[in-house]
Amino acid sequence: MIKFRAWDNECKAIRDYDELKGLTLDALDASDFELEQFIGLKDVNGKDIYEGDIIVSKPNDQIFEPLKIGVVKRSKISAGWCYETATDEYDIWTSGKYRTYEIIGNVHENPELLEK
């Protein structure tokens, strides 16, 4: 299912799509929103993952690789979603077979999480 949420730059709050549907076209045009798309996956706690979310990527096998923190974005390299760390871009696995994801914040309200 395609779903969106929006960061309202004026109110400094995330708005659900249902909230946006109630606004008039004039109100939408006058507001400063950043739309963020649901990527079709949920994190380990059952929360919908949207672009702009900051996630912790945890490998199911700790010997394989360490956990990573990154922001969910559209990939610049391939068709699909990724999470971007300070140095690299990683595909988001849809199966959960090799790794899991947990939302720890978003780029608007928690940018300091990306500085670590």
C-alpha positions in Angstrom: 0.0 0.0 0.0 1.3 3.5 -0.8 1.1 5.8 2.2 2.6 9.1 3.0 3.2 11.3 6.0 4.5 14.9 5.9 6.9 17.0 7.9 5.2 20.3 8.5 8.1 22.9 8.5 5.8 25.6 9.9 4.5 23.6 12.9 7.6 21.5 13.2 5.6 18.3 13.5 5.0 15.1 11.5 1.5 14.9 10.1 -0.3 11.7 9.1 -1.8 11.5 5.6 -5.3 11.5 7.0 -4.6 14.9 8.6 -3.5 16.2 5.2 -6.6 15.0 3.5 -8.6 17.3 5.8 -6.8 20.4 4.7 -8.0 22.6 1.8 -5.9 23.0 -1.3 -5.2 26.6 -0.3 -3.9 25.5 3.1 -1.7 22.9 1.5 -0.3 25.4 -1.0 0.4 27.9 1.7 2.1 25.4 4.0 5.6 24.1 3.8 5.4 20.3 3.8 8.0 17.6 3.0 6.2 14.4 1.9 7.7 11.2 3.0 6.7 7.8 1.6 6.0 4.6 3.5 8.6 2.1 2.2 6.3 -1.0 2.7 8.2 -2.4 5.7 7.7 -2.4 9.4 10.5 -2.3 12.0 11.1 -4.9 14.7 8.4 -3.2 16.9 5.8 -3.2 14.2 6.1 0.5 13.3 5.8 1.6 9.6 9.1 2.7 8.2 9.1 6.0 6.2 11.7 7.8 4.3 13.4 10.2 6.6 13.3 7.8 9.5 16.6 7.1 11.3 17.0 3.3 11.8 19.4 0.9 13.4 20.2 -1.9 11.1 21.1 -5.1 13.1 22.5 -8.2 11.5 21.0 -11.4 12.6 24.5 -12.9 12.9 26.8 -10.6 14.9 29.9 -12.2 13.5 28.9 -11.2 9.9 28.9 -7.4 10.5 28.3 -4.7 13.1 25.0 -2.7 13.5 24.7 0.5 11.5 22.7 3.7 12.0 21.4 5.5 8.9 18.5 7.5 7.4 16.0 5.9 5.1 16.1 7.3 1.5 15.5 6.4 -2.1 18.7 4.8 -3.4 21.0 6.8 -5.7 22.5 3.5 -6.9 19.6 1.1 -7.4 15.9 1.2 -7.8 14.5 1.0 -4.3 15.0 2.0 -0.7 18.2 2.2 1.2 19.6 3.6 4.4 22.5 6.0 4.3 25.2 6.2 6.9 27.8 9.0 7.2 30.0 7.1 4.7 27.9 4.6 2.7 24.5 3.5 1.3 23.0 0.1 2.1 20.1 -1.7 0.5 17.1 -2.4 2.8 16.4 -6.1 2.9 12.8 -6.9 2.7 12.9 -10.5 4.1 14.3 -9.9 7.5 16.3 -13.1 7.0 19.7 -11.4 7.3 19.0 -8.2 9.3 16.3 -6.4 11.2 15.6 -2.6 11.4 14.5 -0.5 14.3 13.3 3.1 14.1 15.1 5.3 16.6 14.0 8.8 15.3 13.7 10.9 12.2 15.8 13.5 10.4 13.6 16.4 11.4 13.3 15.8 15.2 16.5 13.8 15.9 19.3 14.9 13.5 21.8 14.5 16.3 21.4 10.7 15.9 23.2 10.9 12.6 26.2 12.7 14.1 27.3 9.6 16.1 
